[in-house]
Amino acid sequence: VIYEIDTVVPPSASDIFTIDARSGEIRLTGALDFETVTFYELQIKAKDKGMSPMSSHCSVDVEVLDVND
Protein backbone atom coordinates (compact mmCIF):
# COMPACT_ATOMS: atom_id res chain seq x y z
CA VAL A 1 0.00 0.00 0.00
CA ILE A 2 1.22 3.50 -0.86
CA TYR A 3 -0.04 6.48 1.14
CA GLU A 4 -0.21 10.10 0.06
CA ILE A 5 -1.77 13.33 1.23
CA ASP A 6 -4.43 14.19 -1.33
CA THR A 7 -5.54 17.60 0.01
CA VAL A 8 -5.06 19.79 3.07
CA VAL A 9 -7.53 22.35 4.38
CA PRO A 10 -6.54 25.14 4.58
CA PRO A 11 -4.45 24.82 1.38
CA SER A 12 -1.81 27.20 2.77
CA ALA A 13 -0.83 24.43 5.22
CA SER A 14 0.01 21.83 2.57
CA ASP A 15 3.74 22.09 3.33
CA ILE A 16 3.31 21.63 7.11
CA PHE A 17 2.37 17.93 6.93
CA THR A 18 4.20 15.00 5.33
CA ILE A 19 3.30 11.33 5.12
CA ASP A 20 5.55 8.30 4.86
CA ALA A 21 4.47 6.60 1.64
CA ARG A 22 5.13 3.11 3.03
CA SER A 23 3.92 3.30 6.64
CA GLY A 24 1.31 6.07 6.43
CA GLU A 25 2.88 7.90 9.38
CA ILE A 26 1.99 11.60 9.31
CA ARG A 27 4.57 14.09 10.58
CA LEU A 28 4.89 17.83 10.99
CA THR A 29 7.57 19.76 9.14
CA GLY A 30 7.08 22.86 11.29
CA ALA A 31 5.22 24.22 14.28
CA LEU A 32 1.45 24.67 14.45
CA ASP A 33 0.23 28.02 15.75
CA PHE A 34 -3.15 28.17 17.50
CA GLU A 35 -3.33 31.91 16.83
CA THR A 36 -3.11 31.31 13.04
CA VAL A 37 -5.10 28.11 12.40
CA THR A 38 -6.97 25.99 14.96
CA PHE A 39 -8.16 23.14 12.73
CA TYR A 40 -6.69 21.20 9.80
CA GLU A 41 -8.30 18.53 7.64
CA LEU A 42 -6.10 16.14 5.67
CA GLN A 43 -7.52 13.89 2.96
CA ILE A 44 -5.35 10.77 2.78
CA LYS A 45 -5.29 8.36 -0.16
CA ALA A 46 -4.06 4.76 0.09
CA LYS A 47 -3.46 2.75 -3.09
CA ASP A 48 -2.37 -0.84 -3.46
CA LYS A 49 0.15 -2.18 -5.98
CA GLY A 50 -2.10 -4.76 -7.64
CA MET A 51 -2.53 -5.35 -11.36
CA SER A 52 -5.70 -3.26 -11.16
CA PRO A 53 -4.73 -0.83 -8.38
CA MET A 54 -7.48 -0.01 -5.94
CA SER A 55 -7.53 3.04 -3.72
CA SER A 56 -9.35 4.31 -0.69
CA HIS A 57 -9.57 7.65 1.10
CA CYS A 58 -9.88 8.80 4.67
CA SER A 59 -9.97 12.10 6.50
CA VAL A 60 -7.60 13.02 9.34
CA ASP A 61 -8.71 15.96 11.49
CA VAL A 62 -6.12 17.87 13.53
CA GLU A 63 -7.36 20.24 16.23
CA VAL A 64 -4.75 22.63 17.65
CA LEU A 65 -5.18 23.40 21.35
CA ASP A 66 -3.99 26.62 22.95
CA VAL A 67 -1.91 25.33 25.84
CA ASN A 68 -0.50 28.73 26.82
CA ASP A 69 -3.79 30.13 28.15
C-alpha positions as CSV (number, residue, x, y, z in Angstrom):
1,V,0.0,0.0,0.0
2,I,1.2,3.5,-0.9
3,Y,0.0,6.5,1.1
4,E,-0.2,10.1,0.1
5,I,-1.8,13.3,1.2
6,D,-4.4,14.2,-1.3
7,T,-5.5,17.6,0.0
8,V,-5.1,19.8,3.1
9,V,-7.5,22.4,4.4
10,P,-6.5,25.1,4.6
11,P,-4.4,24.8,1.4
12,S,-1.8,27.2,2.8
13,A,-0.8,24.4,5.2
14,S,0.0,21.8,2.6
15,D,3.7,22.1,3.3
16,I,3.3,21.6,7.1
17,F,2.4,17.9,6.9
18,T,4.2,15.0,5.3
19,I,3.3,11.3,5.1
20,D,5.6,8.3,4.9
21,A,4.5,6.6,1.6
22,R,5.1,3.1,3.0
23,S,3.9,3.3,6.6
24,G,1.3,6.1,6.4
25,E,2.9,7.9,9.4
26,I,2.0,11.6,9.3
27,R,4.6,14.1,10.6
28,L,4.9,17.8,11.0
29,T,7.6,19.8,9.1
30,G,7.1,22.9,11.3
31,A,5.2,24.2,14.3
32,L,1.5,24.7,14.4
33,D,0.2,28.0,15.7
34,F,-3.1,28.2,17.5
35,E,-3.3,31.9,16.8
36,T,-3.1,31.3,13.0
37,V,-5.1,28.1,12.4
38,T,-7.0,26.0,15.0
39,F,-8.2,23.1,12.7
40,Y,-6.7,21.2,9.8
41,E,-8.3,18.5,7.6
42,L,-6.1,16.1,5.7
43,Q,-7.5,13.9,3.0
44,I,-5.3,10.8,2.8
45,K,-5.3,8.4,-0.2
46,A,-4.1,4.8,0.1
47,K,-3.5,2.8,-3.1
48,D,-2.4,-0.8,-3.5
49,K,0.2,-2.2,-6.0
50,G,-2.1,-4.8,-7.6
51,M,-2.5,-5.4,-11.4
52,S,-5.7,-3.3,-11.2
53,P,-4.7,-0.8,-8.4
54,M,-7.5,0.0,-5.9
55,S,-7.5,3.0,-3.7
56,S,-9.4,4.3,-0.7
57,H,-9.6,7.6,1.1
58,C,-9.9,8.8,4.7
59,S,-10.0,12.1,6.5
60,V,-7.6,13.0,9.3
61,D,-8.7,16.0,11.5
62,V,-6.1,17.9,13.5
63,E,-7.4,20.2,16.2
64,V,-4.8,22.6,17.7
65,L,-5.2,23.4,21.3
66,D,-4.0,26.6,22.9
67,V,-1.9,25.3,25.8
68,N,-0.5,28.7,26.8
69,D,-3.8,30.1,28.1
